[in-house]
C-alpha cells in the first residue's frame, strides 16, 4: 500500500532553508562559507543537550557560563601542568559538576529550572571571572592543544563540524531508540504519571543535567579553539540563540516534544539567516527584530501544525474505536 505524504514541521523548516538560501544567494553569492558555519557550530552543540532538557520539561540558562568557565579552568590547568589530557579532564569534570549541581537542585530539591539555572548562571560566571583574574593571566586564557585541534580543520572540514555530526548521531539514537530517551518524553508529557509508573524521575533528571554540563564544556573547548583564547563571558551572546534554535526546531517549552533532527534544521535556518543578514550588511538592530519575528512565526506555525496533527490523530482513534465497538456488537 502506498503511503500518503504527510507534511510535517520539519518539512516546513526545510522549505524555509531553501527560501532563505535563494533569497540571500541572489544579492551575495558568497554569503555562506565555512567561516559562517563555524559561527553556529558551538550553538548547535549546546542546543543538542538543551533539546533533551526541554523535552524533559526543563531548561538550563547557565549553559554559556559552564562552557566558558570549564574551558578557562582547563586552560589554566594546562598552562601550569603542560598536560593537555589533564586540562581536558578537568574541563569536562567541571562541566559535569556544574550540571550535577543544577540537576540536584532541580530534581532533588524540586526548585524551578528557570530560576535555578538563572541563579547558577551568575554563580558560574562569577567563579569563572574570579579564577581567570586570580590566575595572573588576565581575562584571556590561551587555548590548549585539544581546543586547538577542535578549532582547526580535519579532512578539509572544520573539526567541530565532525564533532557536531558525531554528537548528533549518538544523541538522536539515544532519544529515538533507547528506553532512557523515550522516558524523557514521558517525563515532559506527564511527570507524575511517569513517577507512578515506577520510573526514577529524580535520577533521570539529574543524569540529564550532568550529561548536558559535560557537552556544554565540550562546546567551550570548541569556542576556545576557534578564537585561540577564551574569556569568562565569551559565549554570553549564544544563550538566547541556543534557545531560539531549539524552539525553532520544534521543541516544546512545556516538554514532551522535540527532536535532534529538528534542532539541526533550526540551526540551519539560524545559520542561513545570520549569514545572509551579515552578507547584505543589515544593521544589528534590524537583525534582532528579524530574529524575534522568525521565532514568533515558528512558534505559531508549530502550534498550528501540532493542533492539526492532534485533530487528525484524534479522528483516526475515534474511527478505530467505533470500528472495534461495531465489531464487538456484531460478534455478540
Secondary structure by P-SEA (a helix, b strand, c coil): ccccccccaaaaaaaaaaaaaaaaaaaccccccaaaaaacaaaaaaaaaaaaaaaacccccaaaaaaaaaaaaaaaaaaacccaaaaaaaaaaaaaaaaaaaaaaaccccccaaaaaaaaaaaaaaaaaaaaaaaccccbbbbcaaaaaaacccccccaaaaaaaaaaaaaaaaacccaaaaaaaaaaacaaaaaaaccaaaaaaaaaaaaaaaaaaaaaaaaaaaaccccccccccaaaaaaaaaaaaccccccccccaaaaaaaaaaaaaaaaaaaaacccaaaaaaaaaaaaaaaaaaaaaaaaaaaaaaaaaaaaaaaaaaaaaaaac
